[in-house]
Amino acid sequence: MARSVILACLSAAMVWFIAQSLTIETARRELDQTLLLTTRAVAAEIDRLRALPTVAAQDARVRQALSGNGPLQDANAYLEVVADHAGADELFLIDASGETIAASNWNQPGSFVGENYAFRPYFRDALATGRGQFYAIGVTTGEPGYFLSARVDVGGRAGVMVVKLDLRPLQQTWRAAEADVALADEHGVVFLSARPDWQYRPLVALSPETLEHLFATRAYEGVGLGETAALLAKPPDGADASGDDWMARVGPIPATGGRVIAARPMRGLQLIALGWAALVALATLALAATVKGIEQRRQIIAMRLSQSERLEAMVVARTADLAREVDARKQAETDLRSAQEALIHTEKMAAMGRMSAAIVHEISQPLAAMEATLSAADLGMGADDRKTSGRIAKARDMIRRMQRTTKHLKSFARKDTVDLRLIDLRAPLGSALDLVLPRAKAVGVSPRLDMPTDPVHVMAGDVRIEQVVTNLLLNALDAVYATPKPEISVTLETVGETAVITVTDNGAGILDTDLPRVAEPFYSSKQIGEGLGLGLAICKVILADFSGGLEMCSSPQTGTQVTVCLPLVPLSDAPQ
């Protein structure tokens, strides 16, 4: 009897020992699976919005708000819409001093706008390295969240775009599933836990330096950090950790830089071992039930892994859609601004044309009458009244200049019927040079004319070609007026099937910023009263009627070269 009792006790002890070892090992494996699932779930939740600060910072309204060139209200409205669509808790923009200048909760109580977060690590890390992340209790709202940040650079100004992510739904899921899971930050402070009594407690006792750092960053303000006891009496042994009545497995979370803790009560494990010892006869059934339970757990794990992968794919797809939407919106805004500017410019030019035609109509006849009156007065003056005669001559000169101005305006505003005929370009070039010779002598320059000996035939009007060349020569004379050794040359040559007229001077030249605009109507670099800025515009209109074109190249203090191109008439069509 005693031997049976001793054997029974020894057998029970051996079964208890084996059962306890097996249950602890099984618990470790289950906890490792929990660690894996939790790590993936946390990483998926954080990675879902990791790219949001960088993407949102590319919007023109955000960049204008940071540079100080745009309204902050536009940035607030944009951040509010993006945060709502992306499922973020909050989205806000901080300038280089740490002050929040725009936020998605701008119109809500506890708005971040105007608050300074320069003390937060996510702000300092983003400025220093480009990115930052940090879990903390909000100093403004008092609500905890995980902060992801990215540096923004606009025109020499730096800022930080931050998204606040609420991880408390994960904690609620753990508590609903009665899973003993907790998350700790890089300092070992538990900030999410299925066990309420673990919340905001350190895994091991914190050093004074760590406490000072956490107080400085105000990470856990108002929770009495440092006043609660540590969960562990000693640091974890690798991945194993244990408390008074529980065991746990601890693993890293690369997404946050912290650690995840999966725990299990020891009392349950001890009861399992005792049950195995007491019910050794039912070992087969218990083993079958265990195998069944393991298989079900594997299926659940596989399902959760599949859900996690689908969630990651959805996050990637949504991020790509958001990036494309931002690019499309930026392109649409650019196209809209270009169309608006073109429409405004067209309307201005149309109004200028109508105004010019009205002015010409109103002053042409009075000017002609004044010139005729002064001419009659000059004829009626006595020979000895030279002073009055000189004044009349000056007045007539000014009236003639006004008439020339109205003539330019008429030429630009009127759409003449194009009269094309076969001409030799050499004739209008010679006539134009003769017309400007008096002005050239006054400037002190003798324009050089180089032409081929053979005719150069084009379909045009000789008078209008003469007007174009005369205008270009007068511009060249104005350019070399203050040049010590002025030089002007006119060259006519044929290049392929094109006649090329080149007018070159060594004058002051044209600035690179002005060159694209010199052919625009009413644009002139001359002093007020010396020109309307219509000469080159009229030349382009005339040459367009002849299927020709005009190009300019110039360098300051070097000179200007104007090239006129006209299509040649084939030799078979030219007169013999």
C-alpha positions in Angstrom: 0.0 0.0 0.0 2.7 2.4 1.0 4.6 1.5 -2.1 1.5 2.1 -4.2 1.1 5.5 -2.6 4.7 6.3 -3.1 4.6 5.2 -6.7 1.4 7.1 -7.2 3.0 10.2 -5.7 6.1 9.8 -7.8 4.1 9.2 -10.9 1.9 12.2 -10.1 5.0 14.3 -9.4 6.6 13.3 -12.6 3.5 13.9 -14.6 3.1 17.3 -12.9 6.6 18.2 -13.7 6.4 17.2 -17.3 3.0 18.8 -17.6 4.2 22.1 -16.1 7.2 22.1 -18.4 5.0 21.4 -21.4 2.4 24.0 -20.5 5.1 26.7 -19.9 6.7 25.9 -23.3 3.3 25.9 -25.0 2.5 29.2 -23.4 5.8 30.6 -24.7 5.0 29.6 -28.2 1.5 31.1 -28.0 2.9 34.2 -26.5 5.5 34.4 -29.4 2.6 34.1 -31.9 0.8 36.9 -30.0 4.0 39.0 -30.1 4.2 38.4 -33.9 0.6 39.3 -34.5 0.7 42.4 -32.3 4.0 43.6 -33.9 2.4 43.3 -37.3 -0.8 45.0 -36.3 1.0 47.9 -34.7 3.4 48.2 -37.6 0.4 48.1 -40.1 -1.5 50.8 -38.1 1.5 53.1 -37.9 2.7 52.5 -41.5 -0.8 53.3 -42.7 -0.1 57.0 -42.1 3.7 57.1 -42.1 3.8 58.7 -45.6 1.0 61.2 -44.8 3.2 64.0 -43.4 5.5 63.9 -46.5 2.6 63.7 -49.0 0.5 66.4 -47.3 3.6 68.8 -47.1 3.8 68.8 -50.9 0.5 70.7 -51.3 0.9 74.3 -52.5 -1.3 75.7 -49.7 0.8 74.1 -47.0 4.1 75.3 -48.6 2.7 78.8 -49.1 1.6 78.9 -45.4 5.0 77.9 -44.2 6.8 80.4 -46.5 4.4 83.2 -45.3 3.1 83.8 -48.9 -0.3 82.2 -48.6 -3.4 82.4 -46.3 -3.3 80.1 -43.3 -7.0 79.4 -43.6 -6.5 77.5 -46.9 -3.9 75.3 -45.2 -6.2 74.7 -42.2 -9.0 73.7 -44.5 -6.8 71.4 -46.6 -5.3 69.7 -43.5 -8.8 69.2 -42.1 -10.0 67.4 -45.3 -6.9 65.3 -45.6 -7.0 64.2 -41.9 -10.7 63.2 -42.3 -10.1 61.2 -45.5 -6.9 59.5 -44.2 -8.5 58.6 -40.9 -5.8 60.5 -38.9 -6.6 61.8 -35.4 -4.9 65.2 -36.2 -2.7 66.7 -38.8 -0.8 69.9 -38.2 2.1 72.1 -39.5 4.8 73.5 -37.2 7.3 76.3 -38.2 11.0 76.3 -37.4 10.4 77.9 -34.0 8.1 75.1 -32.9 4.9 77.0 -33.2 1.9 75.4 -34.8 0.7 77.6 -37.8 -2.0 75.3 -39.3 -3.9 72.3 -38.0 -6.8 70.1 -39.0 -8.5 70.9 -35.6 -8.2 74.7 -36.2 -11.9 75.3 -35.5 -12.3 72.9 -32.6 -11.8 73.4 -28.8 -8.2 72.5 -27.9 -6.9 73.5 -31.4 -3.2 73.1 -31.9 -2.9 76.4 -33.7 -0.6 78.8 -31.8 0.8 76.1 -29.5 4.5 75.6 -29.3 5.9 72.0 -29.5 9.6 72.7 -29.7 10.2 70.5 -26.7 8.7 67.4 -28.4 11.3 64.9 -29.7 9.3 64.3 -32.9 9.8 68.0 -33.8 13.6 68.1 -33.0 14.2 64.7 -34.7 12.4 65.8 -37.9 14.4 69.0 -38.1 17.7 67.2 -37.5 17.2 64.0 -39.5 14.1 64.6 -41.7 11.7 62.3 -39.8 10.6 61.7 -36.2 8.1 59.6 -34.2 7.1 59.7 -30.6 4.3 58.5 -28.3 3.0 61.0 -25.8 -0.1 62.3 -24.0 -1.2 65.5 -25.7 -0.4 68.6 -23.7 -3.2 70.5 -25.4 -6.0 67.9 -25.6 -4.8 65.5 -22.9 -5.4 62.6 -25.2 -2.6 60.2 -26.0 -1.4 59.4 -29.5 1.5 58.4 -31.7 3.1 61.2 -33.5 4.8 60.8 -37.0 6.6 63.8 -38.4 8.5 64.9 -41.5 10.6 67.9 -42.3 9.4 70.5 -44.8 11.7 72.9 -46.6 10.2 75.8 -48.6 12.3 78.7 -50.0 15.0 78.5 -47.2 12.4 78.0 -44.5 12.1 74.8 -42.5 9.1 73.4 -40.8 7.6 70.1 -39.6 4.4 68.3 -40.7 3.0 66.1 -38.0 0.2 63.5 -38.0 -1.2 62.2 -34.7 -2.4 58.6 -34.7 -4.7 57.3 -32.0 -3.6 53.7 -31.1 -6.2 53.3 -28.4 -8.5 51.2 -30.7 -5.8 48.5 -30.6 -6.0 48.6 -26.8 -9.7 48.3 -26.9 -9.4 45.3 -29.2 -7.0 43.6 -26.8 -9.3 44.2 -23.8 -12.3 42.9 -25.7 -10.4 39.8 -26.7 -9.0 39.5 -23.1 -5.5 39.3 -24.5 -2.8 40.3 -22.0 -0.8 42.5 -24.4 1.0 45.8 -23.8 3.3 48.2 -25.7 6.2 50.0 -24.1 8.2 52.9 -25.5 12.0 52.9 -26.0 12.4 53.8 -22.3 10.4 50.8 -21.1 7.2 52.8 -20.1 4.0 51.0 -20.9 1.7 53.3 -22.9 -0.9 50.8 -24.2 -2.1 47.8 -22.2 -4.9 45.3 -22.0 -4.4 45.4 -18.3 -5.5 48.9 -16.9 -3.2 48.5 -13.9 -0.1 48.3 -16.2 -0.9 51.6 -17.9 2.0 54.1 -17.7 4.1 51.9 -15.5 7.8 51.1 -16.3 8.9 47.6 -17.0 11.9 48.2 -14.7 12.8 51.1 -12.4 13.7 54.2 -14.4 16.9 56.0 -13.9 16.9 59.7 -12.8 18.2 60.7 -16.2 15.4 58.9 -18.0 12.8 60.4 -15.7 14.3 63.9 -16.3 14.1 63.4 -20.1 10.5 62.2 -20.0 9.5 65.2 -17.8 11.3 67.6 -20.2 9.5 66.2 -23.2 6.2 66.1 -21.2 5.5 62.7 -22.7 3.4 61.4 -19.8 2.3 64.6 -18.2 -0.3 64.2 -15.5 -0.1 60.4 -15.0 2.2 60.4 -12.0 5.1 58.7 -13.8 7.9 57.8 -11.4 5.4 57.3 -8.5 4.3 53.9 -9.5 6.2 50.6 -9.0 7.9 48.8 -11.8 6.3 45.7 -13.3 9.5 43.6 -13.2 11.9 43.2 -10.3 14.7 42.6 -12.7 15.3 43.2 -16.4 13.9 40.5 -18.8 16.1 37.4 -19.4 16.3 37.6 -23.2 12.7 37.4 -24.3 11.4 35.9 -21.0 10.0 38.0 -18.2 7.9 37.2 -15.1 6.1 38.9 -12.3 4.4 37.9 -9.1 1.7 35.7 -10.7 2.4 35.9 -14.5 4.9 35.1 -17.2 5.5 37.1 -20.3 7.5 37.3 -23.6 9.0 40.6 -24.6 10.0 41.5 -28.2 11.0 44.5 -30.2 8.7 46.6 -32.4 10.9 48.1 -35.2 8.0 50.4 -36.3 8.1 52.3 -33.0 11.5 51.5 -31.5 9.8 50.2 -28.4 8.8 46.7 -27.1 5.7 44.6 -27.0 4.8 42.4 -24.0 2.5 39.4 -24.2 1.7 38.1 -20.7 -0.2 35.1 -19.3 -1.2 34.4 -15.7 0.8 31.6 -14.0 -2.1 30.4 -12.0 -3.7 29.0 -15.0 -0.6 27.2 -16.0 -0.3 25.6 -12.6 -3.9 24.5 -12.7 -3.2 22.9 -16.0 -0.2 21.0 -14.6 -2.3 19.8 -11.6 -5.0 18.8 -14.0 -2.6 16.7 -16.0 -1.3 15.1 -12.9 -4.8 14.3 -11.5 -6.3 13.2 -14.8 -3.4 11.2 -16.3 -5.9 8.6 -17.3 -7.4 11.2 -19.6 -4.1 12.1 -21.2 -5.1 10.9 -24.6 -8.2 13.0 -24.6 -6.4 15.9 -23.2 -3.7 15.5 -25.9 -6.3 15.3 -28.6 -8.0 18.4 -27.3 -4.7 20.2 -27.2 -3.9 19.2 -30.8 -7.3 20.4 -31.8 -6.8 23.7 -30.0 -3.3 24.2 -31.6 -4.8 23.6 -35.0 -7.6 26.1 -34.4 -5.0 28.7 -33.1 -2.9 28.2 -36.3 -6.0 28.8 -38.4 -6.7 32.0 -36.5 -3.1 33.1 -36.8 -3.2 32.4 -40.6 -6.4 34.4 -40.9 -5.0 37.3 -38.9 -1.8 37.3 -40.9 -3.8 37.3 -44.2 -5.9 40.3 -42.8 -2.7 42.1 -41.9 -1.2 41.6 -45.4 -4.5 42.8 -47.0 -4.4 45.9 -44.7 -0.8 46.6 -45.7 -1.8 46.3 -49.4 -4.7 48.7 -48.9 -2.5 51.2 -47.1 0.0 51.1 -50.0 -2.7 51.5 -52.6 -4.3 54.4 -50.7 -1.0 56.1 -50.3 -0.4 55.8 -54.0 -3.9 57.2 -54.8 -3.3 60.1 -52.5 0.0 60.9 -54.2 -1.6 60.8 -57.6 -4.5 62.9 -56.4 -2.1 65.5 -55.0 -0.1 65.6 -58.3 -3.3 65.9 -60.4 -4.6 68.7 -58.2 -1.3 70.6 -58.4 -1.3 70.2 -62.3 -5.0 71.4 -62.4 -4.1 74.5 -60.3 -1.1 75.3 -62.6 -3.3 75.0 -65.7 -6.0 77.1 -64.2 -3.6 79.9 -63.3 -2.0 79.8 -66.8 -5.5 80.0 -68.4 -6.5 82.9 -66.1 -3.3 84.9 -66.9 -3.7 84.3 -70.6 -7.4 85.4 -70.5 -6.5 88.6 -68.5 -3.7 89.5 -70.9 -6.0 89.0 -73.9 -8.7 91.1 -72.4 -6.1 93.9 -71.6 -4.8 93.9 -75.1 -8.3 94.0 -76.6 -9.2 96.9 -74.3 -5.9 98.7 -75.3 -6.8 98.2 -79.0 -10.2 99.7 -78.6 -8.9 102.6 -76.6 -6.1 103.2 -79.1 -8.5 103.3 -82.0 -10.8 105.7 -80.2 -7.8 108.0 -79.3 -6.6 108.0 -82.9 -10.0 108.8 -84.3 -10.5 111.7 -81.8 -7.1 113.4 -82.2 -6.2 112.8 -85.9 -8.3 115.5 -87.4 -7.6 118.2 -84.7 -3.8 117.5 -85.2 -4.1 117.9 -88.9 -6.1 121.1 -88.5 -3.5 122.5 -86.0 -0.6 121.6 -88.4 -2.4 123.4 -91.3 -3.1 126.4 -89.1 0.5 126.7 -87.9 1.7 126.3 -91.5 -0.6 129.1 -92.6 0.6 131.2 -89.7 4.2 130.6 -90.6 3.6 131.7 -94.2 1.9 134.9 -93.0 4.8 135.8 -90.7 7.1 138.6 -91.6 10.8 137.9 -92.5 12.0 139.8 -89.4 10.0 137.9 -86.9 12.4 134.9 -86.6 11.7 134.0 -83.0 8.0 133.5 -83.5 8.7 131.6 -86.7 11.1 129.3 -84.8 8.5 128.6 -82.1 5.9 127.8 -84.8 8.4 125.4 -86.4 9.0 123.6 -83.1 5.2 123.3 -82.5 4.8 121.9 -86.0 7.6 119.3 -85.3 5.8 118.2 -82.1 2.4 117.9 -84.0 4.2 115.8 -86.7 5.5 113.5 -84.0 2.0 113.1 -82.6 0.8 112.4 -86.1 3.4 109.7 -86.5 2.3 108.2 -83.3 -1.4 108.1 -84.4 -0.2 106.6 -87.7 1.6 103.8 -85.9 -1.6 103.2 -83.8 -3.7 103.1 -87.0 -1.2 100.7 -88.6 -1.3 98.4 -85.6 -5.1 98.5 -85.1 -6.1 98.2 -88.8 -6.3 94.9 -90.5 -5.3 95.8 -94.1 -5.9 93.6 -97.1 -2.7 91.8 -97.9 -1.5 92.6 -101.5 1.0 90.1 -102.5 3.1 90.3 -105.6 6.5 89.1 -106.8 9.3 91.6 -105.7 13.0 91.7 -105.5 14.1 92.3 -101.9 17.1 94.3 -102.9 15.0 97.3 -104.0 13.1 97.9 -100.7 16.3 97.4 -98.7 18.1 100.1 -100.8 15.1 102.4 -100.4 14.9 101.9 -96.6 18.6 102.7 -96.3 18.1 105.9 -98.3 15.3 106.9 -95.9 17.4 106.6 -92.8 20.6 108.2 -94.2 19.9 111.7 -92.8 19.3 110.2 -89.3 22.4 108.0 -89.7 24.6 111.0 -90.5 23.3 112.8 -87.4 24.3 109.8 -85.3 27.6 109.5 -87.1 27.3 106.1 -88.6 27.3 104.8 -92.2 25.2 101.7 -92.4 26.8 98.9 -94.5 24.6 97.1 -97.0 25.6 93.6 -98.3 23.4 92.1 -101.0 23.8 89.3 -103.6 24.2 90.3 -107.3 21.3 88.1 -108.3 17.7 89.0 -107.6 16.1 87.6 -104.4 12.4 87.1 -105.2 9.6 86.8 -102.6 5.9 87.2 -102.6 5.3 90.4 -100.5 4.7 94.2 -100.8 7.7 96.3 -101.4 6.3 99.3 -99.4 5.6 97.2 -96.4 9.0 95.4 -96.6 10.5 98.9 -96.8 8.5 99.8 -93.6 9.9 96.8 -91.8 13.5 97.4 -92.7 13.2 101.1 -92.0 11.8 100.4 -88.5 14.6 98.0 -87.8 17.3 100.5 -88.9 15.7 103.3 -86.8 15.9 101.0 -83.8 19.5 100.2 -84.5 20.3 103.9 -84.8 18.6 104.5 -81.4 20.7 101.7 -80.0 24.1 103.0 -81.2 23.4 106.7 -80.4 25.7 106.7 -77.4 28.3 104.2 -78.7 31.8 105.6 -79.3 32.3 103.8 -82.6 28.8 103.0 -83.9 28.4 100.3 -86.5 25.3 99.1 -88.3 25.2 96.5 -91.1 22.3 95.1 -93.2 22.8 91.8 -94.9 20.6 90.0 -97.5 21.3 86.4 -98.3 19.5 83.1 -99.2 19.6 80.0 -97.1 18.0 77.1 -98.7 14.5 78.1 -99.7 14.5 81.2 -97.4 15.5 84.8 -97.9 17.3 86.1 -94.7 17.6 89.8 -93.9 20.0 90.5 -90.9 20.3 93.9 -89.2 23.2 94.1 -86.8 24.4 96.9 -84.5 27.0 97.3 -81.7 24.8 99.3 -79.4 23.9 98.9 -75.8 22.0 95.6 -76.3 18.9 94.3 -74.6 18.7 92.7 -71.1 17.9 89.0 -71.0 14.8 89.7 -68.9 13.5 92.3 -71.5 14.3 90.3 -74.7 11.1 88.0 -74.6 8.9 91.1 -74.3 10.4 93.6 -76.8 8.0 92.5 -79.6 4.9 92.9 -77.4 2.6 95.8 -78.3 3.2 99.0 -76.2 6.4 97.6 -74.6 9.3 100.0 -75.0 12.6 100.6 -73.1 12.9 104.1 -74.4 12.0 107.1 -72.3 8.4 108.3 -72.2 7.6 110.3 -75.3 10.3 108.7 -77.5 8.2 105.8 -78.7 5.0 103.8 -78.3 6.6 100.3 -78.4 4.6 99.4 -81.5 7.4 99.2 -84.1 8.5 95.6 -83.7 4.9 94.5 -83.1 3.9 96.1 -86.5 6.9 94.4 -88.1 5.8 91.0 -86.9 2.2 91.6 -88.1 3.5 92.6 -91.6 5.9 89.6 -91.8 3.1 87.2 -90.7 1.0 88.4 -93.7 4.0 87.4 -96.0 4.4 84.0 -94.2 7.6 85.3 -92.7 9.0 85.7 -89.2 11.3 87.8 -87.0 13.9 86.7 -84.4 16.1 88.7 -82.1 19.3 87.9 -80.2 21.1 90.4 -78.0 23.7 90.7 -75.3 24.1 93.8 -73.0 27.0 96.1 -74.0 27.6 93.9 -77.1 24.8 94.6 -79.6 21.7 93.3 -81.1 21.0 91.2 -84.2 17.5 91.0 -85.8 16.8 88.3 -88.4 13.9 88.5 -90.9 13.0 85.3 -92.8 10.8 85.2 -95.9 10.0 82.2 -98.1 11.8 82.4 -101.5 9.8 82.1 -104.7 11.1 79.0 -106.7 13.4 79.9 -109.6 10.9 78.3 -112.0 8.3 80.9 -110.9 10.5 83.9 -111.0 10.6 86.2 -114.1 13.5 85.5 -116.5 
